Amino acid sequence: MLHLGDFFAPLNISNLLIFFFFVACCEIIGYRLARLFIGRIPYFLRGATWLLGLGIVVFIYFLSHYFVPYSFPTILFVLIVLLVPSLKYYIDEKGLKSLSDFLRNNKLPLFIVLLVLPQVFVKSSQPPWVWDEMAYHYISPNTLYFEKVWDTGSSLYLNLPRLLDTAFISLFSLTKTYSVARLLSFSIFITFLITTYSFLKQRFGIAIAMAYFVMALFYRENFLLWSTFGYVDIGTMSFVMIGFISFLDYFRDKNFSSLQFSFAFFGMAIGSKFSALTQFLSFLLISAFLILKRKDTSILKRKKLLAGGILALLLGGYWYIKNLILTGNPIYPILFECRLENCETISFGYTTPFIISNISTIYSRIFLYDKFLQAVLIVSIVLSLAFGLKKIKNVVLFILLYVAIEIILIRNIAGYDGRYFYHWATFSILILVAPLAVLDNVKLFPLLWNKIKKKVNHED
């Protein structure tokens, strides 16, 4: 007989060791995957390559469950099979050194993360109690031990993209607790924040980078708390934002490898949640325009695009291929019917429609009705567009264009719900701090530091 109390252990030493082993394997596998399909890894993405490893591990684990049950230690075999051809390459290419260099150069946000870890450990160690995580994101101990292969019926929940859910299951099968799965969700969120911090610091200076990191980590929406739940919204938002930041790098510096990484991370986003589809389509439309405008259509560039597209399929797009094969509709149950009996479709009646009369309500909801932040965002947009540096002006315009296309794509399908549009909040934070980019131009921090040193030397 199964005892429920045996399946909710806290983040103890053994569970943490299993978690770090899992992440280390993903890092080694992801580094090899990135170098194989893309080649050069942009510096700001060095800390995010482990996510690619997570994606390919989940893909193989997903395939394996058509043949073996969860209870079999399948995930260990998946890790070993992928690790064997990757480890030697990782050592030869000094992957650990490049990662340690990246972390050392971004130690300030890492220090802040250390300050919140006690709270994260306590929250992660609680038994699942929030509605959606208990309803379908987590599986029960009974399913872990007695489900032989994937149940591929017509039920709504059985046909949602479940990349993150499957990652949670893989850790649950090893540790028999979801506290480790919650720590995985938190780690994905922190990876997004540090990746964005590194990008902003490299391109616009430390002032805007630090302001963004702190505001996003302690935002009123409480992303930090949500990252310790079994929901997939924070993970999906993190994939979307890393994909967008990579896309932004391609937009600014014409770095084609960054565009390939965008495909990979947007692929992981659509593999985690249906709501990322319109965000992915918005990315595709703008990238197609930029590619044609810049004439990035050489045979080499086409091969790189193909590699990016394959990565998107391997890291998340396969859920839609699975739906197409089994139900006849790749996006079932979000739109259209399926060819099976008793098909269900998602109702979006609980969302706020994208109509003119709701603009104020939606805009207020992004900031949890904080009128001060609503006003500051408008001021930041005006300052950035009217008086800002060209590089930051283009970023703000790029964000506004992306959101506008996304609204056009989704307005007749679904409405606004905060969890589905967390990336709008992170976009807003980026616009809020955008005027700080001017400080990098006037070298304010170096000037202040030099004055402090002169004063200290004078007193001595």
C-alpha positions as CSV (number, residue, x, y, z in Angstrom):
1,M,0.0,0.0,0.0
2,L,1.2,3.5,-0.8
3,H,1.4,6.0,2.0
4,L,1.0,9.6,0.9
5,G,3.3,10.9,3.6
6,D,6.2,9.0,2.0
7,F,6.1,11.2,-1.1
8,F,6.6,14.7,0.3
9,A,10.1,15.0,1.6
10,P,11.8,18.4,2.1
11,L,14.9,19.6,0.3
12,N,17.3,17.5,2.4
13,I,21.0,16.7,1.5
14,S,20.2,13.6,-0.6
15,N,17.6,15.3,-2.6
16,L,19.8,18.3,-3.2
17,L,22.6,16.1,-4.4
18,I,20.3,14.4,-6.8
19,F,19.1,17.7,-8.1
20,F,22.6,19.1,-8.6
21,F,23.6,15.9,-10.4
22,F,20.6,16.3,-12.7
23,V,21.4,19.9,-13.5
24,A,25.1,19.1,-14.0
25,C,24.2,16.4,-16.5
26,C,21.8,18.9,-18.3
27,E,24.6,21.5,-18.4
28,I,27.1,19.1,-20.0
29,I,24.5,17.7,-22.5
30,G,23.2,21.2,-23.3
31,Y,26.6,22.6,-24.0
32,R,27.3,19.8,-26.4
33,L,23.9,20.3,-28.1
34,A,24.5,24.0,-28.5
35,R,27.9,23.6,-30.0
36,L,26.7,20.8,-32.3
37,F,23.6,22.6,-33.7
38,I,24.6,26.3,-33.4
39,G,28.4,26.6,-32.8
40,R,29.3,29.8,-31.0
41,I,27.5,30.5,-27.8
42,P,26.9,34.2,-27.1
43,Y,28.5,35.2,-23.8
44,F,25.2,36.3,-22.1
45,L,23.7,32.8,-22.9
46,R,26.5,30.8,-21.4
47,G,24.6,30.3,-18.1
48,A,21.4,29.1,-20.0
49,T,22.8,26.2,-22.0
50,W,21.8,23.8,-19.3
51,L,18.2,24.5,-20.2
52,L,18.8,23.1,-23.7
53,G,20.1,19.9,-22.0
54,L,17.0,19.8,-19.9
55,G,14.9,20.1,-23.1
56,I,16.6,17.2,-24.9
57,V,16.6,15.1,-21.7
58,V,12.8,15.6,-21.4
59,F,12.3,14.7,-25.1
60,I,14.1,11.4,-24.8
61,Y,12.2,10.7,-21.5
62,F,9.0,11.5,-23.2
63,L,9.7,9.0,-26.0
64,S,10.8,6.3,-23.5
65,H,7.4,6.4,-21.6
66,Y,5.7,4.9,-24.7
67,F,7.7,1.8,-23.9
68,V,8.5,1.7,-20.2
69,P,6.7,3.0,-17.0
70,Y,7.6,6.0,-14.9
71,S,8.6,3.7,-11.9
72,F,11.5,2.2,-13.8
73,P,14.5,4.5,-13.3
74,T,14.3,5.6,-16.9
75,I,15.6,9.0,-16.3
76,L,19.0,7.7,-15.1
77,F,19.4,5.7,-18.4
78,V,18.4,8.8,-20.4
79,L,21.0,10.9,-18.6
80,I,23.7,8.3,-19.0
81,V,23.0,7.7,-22.7
82,L,23.2,11.5,-23.4
83,L,26.1,12.1,-21.1
84,V,28.5,9.5,-22.6
85,P,29.0,11.3,-26.0
86,S,28.9,14.8,-24.3
87,L,31.3,14.5,-21.3
88,K,34.6,14.2,-23.2
89,Y,33.7,17.1,-25.5
90,Y,32.7,19.2,-22.5
91,I,36.1,18.5,-20.9
92,D,38.1,19.1,-24.1
93,E,36.4,22.4,-24.8
94,K,36.8,23.6,-21.2
95,G,33.1,24.0,-20.7
96,L,33.4,24.2,-16.9
97,K,35.9,27.0,-17.2
98,S,33.7,29.1,-19.5
99,L,30.8,28.5,-17.1
100,S,32.8,29.5,-14.0
101,D,34.1,32.6,-15.8
102,F,30.5,33.6,-16.6
103,L,29.3,33.1,-13.0
104,R,32.3,35.0,-11.6
105,N,31.5,37.9,-13.9
106,N,27.9,37.9,-12.7
107,K,28.5,37.4,-9.0
108,L,26.5,40.4,-7.8
109,P,23.1,39.0,-8.8
110,L,24.2,35.5,-7.6
111,F,24.9,37.1,-4.2
112,I,21.3,38.5,-4.1
113,V,20.0,35.0,-5.0
114,L,21.9,33.5,-2.0
115,L,20.0,35.9,0.3
116,V,16.6,34.6,-0.8
117,L,17.5,30.9,-0.9
118,P,16.3,30.1,2.7
119,Q,12.9,31.4,1.8
120,V,12.9,29.4,-1.4
121,F,13.9,26.2,0.4
122,V,11.1,26.5,2.9
123,K,8.5,27.2,0.2
124,S,9.8,24.5,-2.1
125,S,9.6,21.9,0.7
126,Q,5.9,22.3,1.3
127,P,3.6,19.6,0.0
128,P,1.7,20.5,-3.2
129,W,-1.3,22.6,-2.3
130,V,-2.0,25.1,-5.1
131,W,-4.9,24.1,-7.4
132,D,-3.4,23.5,-10.9
133,E,-0.3,21.8,-9.6
134,M,-2.5,19.2,-7.9
135,A,-5.0,19.0,-10.7
136,Y,-2.6,18.1,-13.6
137,H,0.9,19.5,-13.4
138,Y,2.0,16.9,-10.9
139,I,1.2,13.2,-11.1
140,S,0.1,11.1,-8.1
141,P,2.2,8.4,-6.5
142,N,-0.4,5.9,-7.9
143,T,0.3,7.1,-11.4
144,L,4.1,6.9,-10.9
145,Y,3.9,3.3,-9.9
146,F,1.0,1.9,-12.0
147,E,0.9,3.9,-15.3
148,K,2.6,1.6,-17.8
149,V,2.8,4.0,-20.8
150,W,1.4,7.4,-21.8
151,D,-2.4,7.7,-21.6
152,T,-3.2,9.4,-24.9
153,G,-7.0,9.7,-24.7
154,S,-9.1,12.7,-25.7
155,S,-9.0,14.4,-22.3
156,L,-8.0,18.1,-22.3
157,Y,-5.2,17.6,-19.8
158,L,-3.7,14.6,-21.6
159,N,-3.1,16.7,-24.7
160,L,-1.6,19.8,-23.4
161,P,2.1,20.4,-24.1
162,R,3.9,19.1,-21.0
163,L,7.6,19.7,-21.2
164,L,8.0,21.1,-17.7
165,D,5.4,18.7,-16.3
166,T,7.5,15.8,-17.7
167,A,10.7,17.3,-16.2
168,F,8.9,17.5,-12.8
169,I,7.9,13.8,-13.2
170,S,11.5,12.7,-14.0
171,L,12.7,14.2,-10.7
172,F,9.7,12.9,-8.8
173,S,10.6,9.4,-10.1
174,L,14.1,9.7,-8.5
175,T,13.3,11.5,-5.2
176,K,9.7,10.7,-4.6
177,T,9.1,14.3,-3.7
178,Y,8.1,17.4,-5.6
179,S,10.3,19.8,-3.5
180,V,13.0,19.1,-6.0
181,A,10.7,19.8,-9.0
182,R,9.9,23.2,-7.4
183,L,13.6,23.9,-7.0
184,L,13.9,23.2,-10.7
185,S,11.2,25.8,-11.5
186,F,13.0,28.3,-9.3
187,S,16.3,27.6,-11.1
188,I,14.8,28.2,-14.5
189,F,13.5,31.6,-13.3
190,I,16.9,32.6,-11.9
191,T,18.6,31.5,-15.1
192,F,16.4,33.9,-17.0
193,L,17.2,36.7,-14.6
194,I,20.9,36.2,-14.8
195,T,20.9,35.8,-18.6
196,T,19.0,39.1,-18.9
197,Y,21.3,40.8,-16.4
198,S,24.4,39.7,-18.4
199,F,22.9,40.9,-21.7
200,L,21.9,44.3,-20.3
201,K,25.2,44.7,-18.5
202,Q,27.1,43.9,-21.7
203,R,25.0,46.1,-24.0
204,F,23.7,49.0,-21.8
205,G,25.7,49.1,-18.6
206,I,25.5,47.8,-15.0
207,A,22.9,50.4,-13.8
208,I,20.1,49.2,-16.1
209,A,21.1,45.5,-15.6
210,M,21.0,45.7,-11.8
211,A,17.8,47.7,-11.7
212,Y,16.1,45.1,-13.9
213,F,17.3,42.2,-11.9
214,V,16.2,43.6,-8.6
215,M,12.8,44.8,-9.9
216,A,12.0,41.5,-11.6
217,L,13.1,39.4,-8.6
218,F,11.0,41.4,-6.1
219,Y,8.2,42.5,-8.5
220,R,4.7,43.0,-7.0
221,E,3.4,39.9,-8.9
222,N,5.8,37.9,-6.7
223,F,7.5,35.9,-9.4
224,L,9.8,34.6,-6.7
225,L,6.9,32.9,-4.9
226,W,5.3,31.6,-8.0
227,S,8.5,30.0,-9.1
228,T,8.3,27.7,-6.1
229,F,4.8,26.4,-7.1
230,G,4.2,23.5,-9.5
231,Y,2.7,25.9,-12.1
232,V,4.5,26.1,-15.4
233,D,3.8,29.8,-16.1
234,I,7.0,31.1,-14.6
235,G,9.1,28.5,-16.5
236,T,7.2,29.3,-19.8
237,M,7.8,33.1,-19.2
238,S,11.5,32.4,-18.6
239,F,11.9,30.5,-21.8
240,V,10.0,33.3,-23.7
241,M,12.2,36.0,-22.2
242,I,15.5,34.2,-22.9
243,G,14.3,33.6,-26.5
244,F,13.3,37.3,-26.8
245,I,16.6,38.5,-25.3
246,S,18.4,36.3,-27.8
247,F,16.2,37.7,-30.6
248,L,17.0,41.2,-29.4
249,D,20.7,40.5,-29.8
250,Y,20.1,39.4,-33.4
251,F,18.0,42.6,-34.0
252,R,20.7,44.9,-32.6
253,D,24.0,43.2,-33.7
254,K,22.9,40.8,-36.5
255,N,24.3,37.9,-34.5
256,F,22.8,34.9,-36.4
257,S,23.6,32.4,-33.7
258,S,21.5,34.4,-31.3
259,L,18.5,33.9,-33.7
260,Q,19.1,30.2,-33.6
261,F,19.0,30.2,-29.8
262,S,15.8,32.2,-30.0
263,F,14.2,29.3,-32.0
264,A,15.5,26.8,-29.3
265,F,14.1,28.7,-26.3
266,F,10.8,29.6,-28.0
267,G,10.5,25.9,-28.9
268,M,10.8,25.1,-25.2
269,A,8.2,27.8,-24.4
270,I,5.6,26.3,-26.7
271,G,6.5,22.9,-25.4
272,S,5.6,24.1,-21.9
273,K,2.3,25.9,-22.5
274,F,-0.1,26.7,-25.3
275,S,-0.2,30.4,-24.4
276,A,3.4,30.8,-25.8
277,L,2.1,30.0,-29.3
278,T,1.2,33.6,-30.1
279,Q,4.5,34.8,-28.6
280,F,6.3,32.3,-30.9
281,L,4.3,33.4,-33.9
282,S,5.0,37.1,-33.2
283,F,8.7,36.2,-33.1
284,L,8.5,34.3,-36.4
285,L,6.8,37.2,-38.2
286,I,9.3,39.8,-37.1
287,S,12.3,37.5,-37.7
288,A,11.0,36.6,-41.2
289,F,10.8,40.4,-42.0
290,L,14.3,41.0,-40.6
291,I,15.8,38.1,-42.5
292,L,14.3,39.2,-45.8
293,K,15.2,42.9,-45.1
294,R,18.8,42.0,-44.3
295,K,19.0,39.4,-47.1
296,D,20.2,36.8,-44.6
297,T,19.2,34.1,-47.1
298,S,22.5,32.6,-48.2
299,I,22.9,28.8,-48.2
300,L,24.9,28.9,-45.0
301,K,22.2,31.1,-43.3
302,R,19.5,28.8,-44.5
303,K,21.3,25.8,-43.0
304,K,21.6,27.7,-39.7
305,L,17.8,28.5,-39.8
306,L,17.1,24.8,-40.4
307,A,19.2,23.9,-37.4
308,G,17.3,26.4,-35.3
309,G,14.0,25.0,-36.5
310,I,15.1,21.4,-35.7
311,L,16.1,22.5,-32.2
312,A,12.7,24.1,-31.7
313,L,11.1,20.8,-32.7
314,L,13.3,18.6,-30.5
315,L,13.0,20.9,-27.5
316,G,9.2,21.4,-27.6
317,G,7.6,21.3,-31.0
318,Y,7.2,17.5,-30.8
319,W,4.2,17.9,-28.5
320,Y,2.3,19.3,-31.5
321,I,3.4,16.6,-33.8
322,K,2.2,14.1,-31.2
323,N,-1.2,15.8,-31.1
324,L,-1.4,15.9,-34.9
325,I,-0.7,12.1,-35.1
326,L,-3.0,11.1,-32.3
327,T,-5.9,13.6,-32.6
328,G,-5.6,15.0,-36.1
329,N,-5.2,18.5,-34.7
330,P,-1.7,19.8,-33.6
331,I,-3.2,22.5,-31.4
332,Y,-6.0,20.5,-29.8
333,P,-7.6,21.2,-27.3
334,I,-6.9,25.0,-27.6
335,L,-8.7,25.4,-31.0
336,F,-10.8,23.3,-33.3
337,E,-12.0,19.7,-32.8
338,C,-10.2,16.4,-32.8
339,R,-11.0,13.2,-34.6
340,L,-11.5,11.2,-31.4
341,E,-14.8,10.7,-29.5
342,N,-15.7,13.1,-26.6
343,C,-13.2,15.8,-27.6
344,E,-13.0,18.7,-25.2
345,T,-11.9,22.3,-25.9
346,I,-10.5,25.0,-23.6
347,S,-12.9,27.7,-22.7
348,F,-11.4,31.2,-22.3
349,G,-14.5,32.7,-20.8
350,Y,-12.7,33.6,-17.6
351,T,-10.2,35.9,-19.5
352,T,-10.6,39.6,-20.1
353,P,-11.4,40.3,-23.8
354,F,-9.0,42.5,-25.8
355,I,-11.4,45.3,-26.6
356,I,-11.0,49.0,-26.4
357,S,-13.1,49.3,-23.2
358,N,-10.8,46.9,-21.4
359,I,-7.5,48.6,-22.2
360,S,-7.4,50.4,-18.9
361,T,-8.3,47.3,-16.9
362,I,-5.6,45.2,-18.6
363,Y,-3.0,47.9,-18.4
364,S,-3.7,48.3,-14.6
365,R,-3.6,44.5,-14.1
366,I,0.0,44.2,-15.5
367,F,1.2,46.3,-12.5
368,L,-1.3,44.9,-10.0
369,Y,-3.2,48.2,-10.1
370,D,-0.2,50.2,-8.9
371,K,-0.9,53.7,-10.4
372,F,2.6,55.0,-9.7
373,L,4.2,52.3,-11.9
374,Q,1.5,52.8,-14.5
375,A,2.5,56.5,-14.7
376,V,6.2,55.8,-14.6
377,L,6.0,53.4,-17.6
378,I,4.3,56.0,-19.7
379,V,7.0,58.5,-18.7
380,S,9.8,56.0,-19.5
381,I,8.3,55.3,-22.9
382,V,8.2,59.0,-23.7
383,L,11.7,59.6,-22.3
384,S,13.2,56.7,-24.2
385,L,11.5,57.6,-27.5
386,A,11.9,61.3,-27.4
387,F,15.2,61.8,-25.6
388,G,16.8,58.4,-25.2
389,L,19.9,56.9,-26.8
390,K,19.3,55.4,-30.2
391,K,20.2,51.9,-28.9
392,I,17.6,52.0,-26.1
393,K,15.0,53.8,-28.3
394,N,15.1,50.8,-30.8
395,V,14.7,48.3,-27.9
396,V,11.6,50.1,-26.6
397,L,10.1,50.2,-30.2
398,F,11.0,46.6,-30.7
399,I,9.1,45.5,-27.5
400,L,6.1,47.6,-28.4
401,L,6.0,46.1,-31.9
402,Y,6.3,42.6,-30.6
403,V,3.4,43.1,-28.1
404,A,1.2,44.8,-30.7
405,I,1.6,41.8,-33.1
406,E,0.9,39.4,-30.3
407,I,-2.4,41.2,-29.4
408,I,-3.5,41.1,-33.1
409,L,-2.8,37.3,-33.2
410,I,-4.6,36.5,-29.9
411,R,-7.5,38.9,-29.6
412,N,-10.0,36.7,-31.4
413,I,-8.8,33.5,-29.7
414,A,-8.5,34.4,-26.0
415,G,-8.5,37.3,-23.6
416,Y,-6.1,38.6,-21.0
417,D,-5.2,36.6,-17.9
418,G,-2.2,37.6,-15.8
419,R,-0.5,34.2,-15.7
420,Y,-0.5,33.9,-19.5
421,F,1.1,37.3,-20.0
422,Y,3.8,37.4,-17.3
423,H,6.2,38.4,-20.1
424,W,4.3,41.7,-20.5
425,A,5.2,42.5,-16.9
426,T,8.9,41.7,-17.5
427,F,8.8,43.7,-20.7
428,S,7.3,46.6,-18.7
429,I,10.1,46.4,-16.2
430,L,12.7,46.6,-19.0
431,I,11.0,49.7,-20.3
432,L,10.8,51.2,-16.8
433,V,14.6,50.9,-16.3
434,A,15.4,51.8,-20.0
435,P,16.3,55.5,-19.3
436,L,19.1,54.3,-16.9
437,A,21.0,53.3,-20.0
438,V,22.1,56.9,-20.3
439,L,24.2,56.4,-17.2
440,D,26.5,54.0,-19.1
441,N,27.2,56.8,-21.6
442,V,28.2,59.4,-19.0
443,K,30.2,56.8,-16.9
444,L,28.5,57.9,-13.7
445,F,29.5,54.9,-11.6
446,P,33.2,55.1,-12.5
447,L,33.2,58.8,-11.8
448,L,31.6,58.3,-8.3
449,W,34.0,55.5,-7.5
450,N,37.1,57.6,-8.5
451,K,35.8,60.5,-6.3
452,I,35.4,58.1,-3.3
453,K,38.9,56.8,-3.8
454,K,40.4,60.3,-4.1
455,K,38.6,61.3,-0.9
456,V,39.9,58.3,1.0
457,N,43.5,58.9,-0.2
458,H,43.3,62.6,0.7
459,E,42.1,61.8,4.3
460,D,45.0,59.3,4.7
